[in-house]
Each structure stands twice: as structure tokens, then as C-alpha cells.
């Protein structure tokens, strides 16, 4: 059977798997609302971290995926009581597929170790988007919205006793564009989404910001002491 007849046969059988998945998705789902709804329908079905990761690996509607080398899903302990949410993967994270593994990650690890925490024992970490934006730019609002259902389900599956938002993008993703870092540092706010309700949440500066503005490290030290006090008061830090 020649190629022309083979294609006709596939068309008659209404089989469209010869069309790349990305092209099929873009042909059928064009608006941001539809993309977010589709992402939500997939996130709804994930009942474990493995299923959620597999869903993201097969998800074709976030343009970031096609310029990135790796999915950057998470790191740390899946049974952790403390969940950290950052902004987006950088170059090193994209290479290794692990969040906060570059210079920012090393600074974050050092800062958290000062109050007795480590990702190997105490916390679980992810980002608002799961692929590196080009040239390490901030993720666009559309990219954040498309990834939001997966992030929300991610939070529910971890079911943390506290969320620490690392930087302004994480803060505005969880609490809206008008949320101010000054209103969340050294304070607790309750976070809810369609999968989970009333999780205590606070914020710290992003380590990339501290690398650019080292004089803010003093403020971060007091933020960490406040976080340590919260963890002890709530018996989260044993």
C-alpha cells in the first residue's frame, strides 16, 4: 500500500495519531480558558505524585515545555510537613531536572540549614511552573495559569502543614497579583484551593533576589527565625 492510500485508509478509520500531539492539542484547544480547563481535567485525575508527574510529562499545552530540556517536578521528601514553592527552574535546574539545585538553591539550603532544616529530611520543594522560561525570564501570566491546576493538585497531594512561598511569583500565584511580600513575611495567611483548604502559609525572599541584594540577607535571617518559631509552636519542627 503506497503512502497516499495509507493516509486515506487512516482517514477513513478516523485515526489521527499521525498528527503530532502538540499540533493536535493546538488545533483543538486554543483559548487560555480552554487550556486551563483541560489542565484542570487532567490534574483532577491524578491521585498520586507519580500520576501527577506522568501527566505533566505528557502535557502539551504549555509552550515552556518545548524550549526546555527537562521537566522540573520536585525535590525533597514527599512526606514532608513543610512545602516550599519557588518561581521557575533556571539553567542548572533545567539541566538536572531538580528545583533549586543551582546557586540560588545552594543559598536556600544554607539559609534553611541555619534553622535546622534540610531538603533531605524536612521539606519538599517545587515551583509555580515546571519548565524553564527562556533566558531565565519570569514566567508569563498565561504560563502560570496553565500550570496552576497541576500546582494546586501538587499541594493537595503533599498535604503540607505549612507552605513557604519563596519569592514574589510564588506569592502572587497563590494569593493573586495584588499580594505584597511585606504582608506575608513573618506572618501567616491561610491558603485554599479546590483540592485543599486552610493551609498556613508564609513567605521569604527568593535566594536569587538575595544574590542581587545581599544587604537583604539580614531581613531574611529574621524571617527564618520567625519561621522557626512557627514550626516549633505548631510542633511541625521536631
C-alpha positions as CSV (number, residue, x, y, z in Angstrom):
1,X,0.0,0.0,0.0
2,X,1.6,3.3,-1.1
3,X,1.7,6.3,1.3
4,X,-1.2,8.1,-0.4
5,X,-3.5,5.1,0.0
6,X,-2.2,4.5,3.5
7,X,-3.2,8.0,4.6
8,X,-6.6,7.7,3.0
9,X,-7.1,4.4,5.0
10,X,-6.2,6.2,8.2
11,X,-8.6,9.0,7.4
12,X,-11.4,6.5,6.7
13,X,-10.7,4.8,10.1
14,X,-10.7,8.2,11.8
15,X,-7.3,7.6,13.2
16,X,-5.3,10.8,13.8
17,X,-2.2,9.5,15.6
18,X,0.0,10.5,12.7
19,X,-0.6,14.1,13.7
20,X,1.9,15.2,16.5
21,X,0.3,15.6,19.9
22,X,1.3,19.3,20.2
23,X,-0.3,20.1,16.8
24,X,-3.5,18.1,17.7
25,X,-3.8,20.0,21.0
26,X,-3.2,23.4,19.5
27,X,-5.8,22.6,16.8
28,X,-8.5,21.7,19.3
29,X,-7.6,23.9,22.3
30,X,-6.7,27.5,21.6
31,X,-8.0,29.8,24.2
32,X,-6.3,30.2,27.6
33,X,-9.6,29.4,29.4
34,X,-9.8,26.1,27.5
35,X,-6.2,25.3,28.1
36,X,-6.6,25.9,31.8
37,X,-9.8,23.8,31.9
38,X,-8.0,21.0,30.1
39,X,-5.2,21.1,32.5
40,X,-7.7,21.0,35.4
41,X,-9.4,18.0,34.0
42,X,-6.0,16.2,33.9
43,X,-4.9,17.3,37.3
44,X,-8.3,16.1,38.7
45,X,-7.5,12.5,37.7
46,X,-4.1,12.4,39.4
47,X,-4.3,10.5,42.7
48,X,-0.5,10.3,43.4
49,X,2.7,12.2,42.8
50,X,3.7,9.7,40.2
51,X,0.5,10.1,38.3
52,X,0.8,13.9,38.5
53,X,4.4,13.8,37.2
54,X,3.4,11.5,34.4
55,X,0.5,13.8,33.5
56,X,2.9,16.7,33.2
57,X,5.4,14.7,31.2
58,X,2.6,14.1,28.6
59,X,1.1,17.6,28.8
60,X,1.5,19.6,25.6
61,X,-0.3,22.9,26.1
62,X,2.4,24.9,28.0
63,X,4.8,26.4,25.5
64,X,7.6,26.4,28.1
65,X,7.9,22.7,27.6
66,X,9.1,22.9,24.1
67,X,12.1,25.2,24.9
68,X,13.2,23.3,28.0
69,X,15.4,20.2,28.3
70,X,13.7,18.6,31.3
71,X,10.6,18.7,33.4
72,X,11.5,20.0,36.8
73,X,8.9,18.4,39.1
74,X,10.1,18.4,42.7
75,X,12.7,17.5,45.2
76,X,12.9,16.7,48.9
77,X,10.6,14.4,50.9
78,X,7.1,13.5,49.7
79,X,6.0,13.1,53.4
80,X,7.4,16.5,54.4
81,X,5.4,18.8,56.6
82,X,6.9,21.9,55.0
83,X,6.4,22.6,51.4
84,X,8.4,25.3,49.6
85,X,7.2,26.8,46.4
86,X,9.5,28.8,44.2
87,X,9.2,30.6,40.9
88,X,10.6,28.7,37.9
89,X,13.5,26.5,37.0
90,X,16.8,28.1,35.9
91,X,19.5,26.8,33.7
92,X,21.0,24.4,36.2
93,X,17.6,23.1,37.2
94,X,16.7,22.6,33.6
95,X,19.9,20.6,33.1
96,X,19.4,18.4,36.1
97,X,15.6,18.3,36.4
98,X,15.8,19.3,40.1
99,X,14.4,22.5,41.6
100,X,16.8,24.9,43.4
101,X,20.0,23.0,42.6
102,X,22.0,26.0,41.2
103,X,23.5,28.9,43.1
104,X,20.1,30.0,44.4
105,X,19.4,26.5,45.6
106,X,22.7,26.3,47.5
107,X,21.9,29.6,49.2
108,X,18.4,28.4,50.1
109,X,19.8,25.2,51.5
110,X,22.3,27.2,53.6
111,X,19.7,29.5,54.9
112,X,17.3,26.7,55.9
113,X,20.1,24.7,57.5
114,X,20.6,27.7,59.8
115,X,17.3,26.8,61.5
116,X,17.8,23.1,61.4
117,X,16.1,22.2,58.1
118,X,17.3,20.2,55.1
119,X,15.6,19.0,51.9
120,X,16.8,15.5,52.6
121,X,14.8,15.4,55.8
122,X,12.4,18.2,56.4
123,X,10.9,19.8,53.3
124,X,9.5,19.3,49.8
125,X,10.1,21.8,47.1
126,X,8.5,22.7,43.7
127,X,7.9,25.7,41.5
128,X,4.9,27.6,40.1
129,X,5.8,26.3,36.6
130,X,7.6,23.1,35.8
131,X,9.8,24.1,32.8
132,X,12.5,26.7,32.4
133,X,11.4,30.0,30.8
134,X,13.7,31.2,28.0
135,X,16.7,33.2,29.3
136,X,15.6,32.7,32.9
137,X,12.8,35.3,32.5
138,X,9.9,35.3,34.9
139,X,7.0,33.0,33.8
140,X,4.3,34.8,31.9
141,X,0.8,35.1,33.5
142,X,-0.6,32.6,30.9
143,X,2.2,30.1,31.7
144,X,1.4,30.3,35.4
145,X,-2.3,29.9,34.8
146,X,-1.9,26.8,32.6
147,X,0.4,25.2,35.3
148,X,-1.8,26.3,38.2
149,X,-4.1,23.2,38.3
150,X,-1.1,21.0,38.5
151,X,0.5,23.1,41.2
152,X,-2.8,23.1,43.2
153,X,-3.1,19.3,43.0
154,X,0.6,19.0,43.8
155,X,0.0,20.9,47.1
156,X,-3.0,18.8,47.9
157,X,-1.1,15.5,47.3
158,X,1.7,16.7,49.6
159,X,-0.9,18.0,52.2
160,X,1.7,20.1,54.0
161,X,1.2,21.6,57.4
162,X,2.8,24.8,56.2
163,X,3.7,26.4,52.8
164,X,6.6,28.7,52.4
165,X,6.4,30.8,49.3
166,X,9.9,31.6,48.0
167,X,9.7,34.9,46.2
168,X,7.1,37.2,44.8
169,X,6.0,35.0,41.8
170,X,5.0,32.1,44.2
171,X,3.2,34.6,46.4
172,X,1.1,36.1,43.6
173,X,0.4,32.7,42.1
174,X,-1.1,31.5,45.4
175,X,-2.8,34.8,46.5
176,X,-3.3,37.0,43.5
177,X,-1.5,39.8,41.7
178,X,-2.2,42.3,44.4
179,X,-0.5,40.3,47.2
180,X,2.5,42.1,48.7
181,X,5.6,40.3,50.1
182,X,5.6,42.7,53.0
183,X,2.1,41.5,54.0
184,X,3.3,37.8,54.2
185,X,6.8,37.9,55.6
186,X,6.8,36.9,59.3
187,X,3.0,36.4,59.1
188,X,0.7,33.6,58.4
189,X,-2.2,33.5,55.9
190,X,-4.5,30.6,55.1
191,X,-4.3,29.2,51.6
192,X,-7.0,27.2,50.0
193,X,-7.7,25.8,46.5
194,X,-10.3,23.4,45.0
195,X,-8.4,20.4,46.4
196,X,-7.3,21.5,49.8
197,X,-8.4,24.0,52.5
198,X,-6.8,26.3,55.0
199,X,-3.0,25.6,54.9
200,X,-0.9,28.1,56.9
201,X,1.3,30.0,54.5
202,X,4.2,32.4,54.8
203,X,6.8,34.0,52.5
204,X,10.5,34.6,52.3
205,X,12.7,36.4,49.8
206,X,13.8,34.4,46.8
207,X,17.5,33.5,47.1
208,X,18.2,34.9,43.6
209,X,17.0,38.2,44.9
210,X,19.4,37.9,47.9
211,X,22.3,37.2,45.5
212,X,21.5,40.5,43.8
213,X,20.7,42.4,47.0
214,X,22.9,40.8,49.7
215,X,22.0,43.5,52.2
216,X,18.6,41.8,52.4
217,X,20.1,38.7,54.0
218,X,19.8,40.3,57.4
219,X,16.0,40.6,56.9
220,X,15.9,37.0,55.7
221,X,17.6,35.9,58.9
222,X,14.8,37.4,61.0
223,X,12.2,35.8,58.6
224,X,13.8,32.4,59.2
225,X,13.8,32.9,62.9
226,X,10.1,33.7,62.7
227,X,9.6,30.6,60.6
228,X,11.4,28.5,63.1
229,X,9.2,29.8,65.9
230,X,6.1,29.0,63.8
231,X,7.4,25.4,63.2
232,X,8.1,24.9,66.9
233,X,4.8,26.4,68.1
234,X,2.8,24.2,65.7
235,X,5.0,21.2,66.5
236,X,6.0,20.9,62.9
237,X,9.7,21.1,63.6
238,X,10.5,18.2,65.9
